Amino acid sequence: MNELVFVGLGLHDEKGISLQGLEEAKTSDHVFMELYTSLLPSFSVERFEMLTGKKVQILKRYDLEEQSGARILDAAEESKTVFLVPGDPFIATTHVALRIEAEKRGIKTRIVHGASIISAIIGLSGLHNYKFGKTVTIPLPENASETPYNVITQNKKLGLHTLCLLDIKTDEKRFLHINQALTQLLNTERKKKQGTTTMQTIAVGVARAGSTTPTLKADTIENLLTYDFGDPPQSLIFPGELHFMEAEALITLAHAPASLRSAAK
Amino acid sequence: MNELVFVGLGLHDEKGISLQGLEEAKTSDHVFMELYTSLLPSFSVERFEMLTGKKVQILKRYDLEEQSGARILDAAEESKTVFLVPGDPFIATTHVALRIEAEKRGIKTRIVHGASIISAIIGLSGLHNYKFGKTVTIPLPENASETPYNVITQNKKLGLHTLCLLDIKTDEKRFLHINQALTQLLNTERKKKQGTTTMQTIAVGVARAGSTTPTLKADTIENLLTYDFGDPPQSLIFPGELHFMEAEALITLAHAPASLRSAAK
């Protein structure tokens, strides 16, 4: 049957895929994969090919953005085609256009979901999902922008937490680190002076969500600037108002200063 | 080794678990599971036991909320214990207290993430993840509240989308349906008159996210009130400002009226 199945690879390595996703790959005629929208630090294409018994065709940004995924669409017009994507397939908005184009060409599409960095980081932190406002990506230095600072400020005014993803360019092996992201926010603070991101502001750094050894640390920005989070990917959370159970979670799970307890409600 | 591993079951059935999660269950001394924080419509405990070769102990709300998960904690103090939870384990905030208690007792804890309803619904809709504001749950009629209306209104003022989860009581086999949720919001509109949720407002209904046959429909509330979404679980999205690619996604993937195009930016 001709169809295009988007399968989420989840986080970290080739064992992040669901049983359903693995079955789809095993039963498909063509298997494509991209590994540039997110970092899967320990993913091995060879091991994945062993698991599925299928040859995997790796697509680059060029294939999808310049060529509009023509190779995938052509394959899916004639046969069952699986497209493997890190995380949950449409959280990186990159592939929505491909799905729309497939549907317009009359190709049936389906999604097999995978664990997403979004829910993973929220879960690791112990903070309450329904207290997060808008998510933002902090760009690499050459694209530095005031937007992340403004999003954090707006969310804080509403008492909400902000999840900040840190930009990556996996094809160039470049990843924004937590200390660079904090420096970028402090630079904006210096201009805008709204007090959202000072040396004494509490933030939560998260590294390697989805691996067996994630690092989580909640502290003042001053202390986080010199904290060693180890390998990427890295992310940040700026807490808004804390429920007492959330403060407890940050103290126990992210080694936050115990003084956080008195700020909670 | 004594440790407590929280494993996400993902969505829909027993094939939503990741390969890593399955391996954790196979190599653990005790396997506990709860199926009350979310609905996994086609999950079979028997099939899951076949897959893992382990006896699964099902816990009820009482075991976790009244008894504070004592059975899990006692097991994890002496041996490797896996706790299987629908979706991504900590998106339902219910289990954060259990994790904190385990850590305080000196039990090492880990998370193996699963696909979450949060990222699944956003992905299915084709809307951009970073344009969602605060998420809200619309309660069952006996707990009807103005909060969901207020959250939608606040997000809309900021141009943001709102993801609305619809409350479920799986132990009583009760699920809020999309038309009931819309009626509840229209009742609040009648009192507050802020124009956020009128008969002409566009919303997106999503049913059975994570299954092979999800239903997605974007339309005016007037039309959605009588649309048949089929079996639960069901959810709603209230779009804020739409990027033209998001409008295109709703038209192609959720059969929205083509007039949506002219409202997009």
Interface residues (C-beta under 8 A of the other chain):
Chain A: G8 G10 L11 D13 E14 K15 G16 I17 S18 L19 Q20 L22 E23 L51 G87 D88 P89 F90 I91 T93 V96 A97 R99 I100 E103 K104 R110 I111 H113 G114 A115 S116 I118 S119 A120 I122 G123 L124 G126 H128 N129 Y130 K131 F132 G133 K134 T135 V136 T137 Q154 L158 L160 A209 G210 T212 M245 E248 A249 T252 L253
Chain B: G8 G10 L11 D13 E14 K15 G16 I17 S18 L19 Q20 L22 E23 L51 G87 D88 P89 F90 I91 T93 V96 A97 R99 I100 E103 K104 R110 I111 H113 G114 A115 S116 I118 S119 A120 I122 G123 L124 G126 H128 N129 Y130 K131 F132 G133 K134 T135 V136 T137 Q154 L158 L160 A209 G210 T212 M245 E248 A249 T252 L253
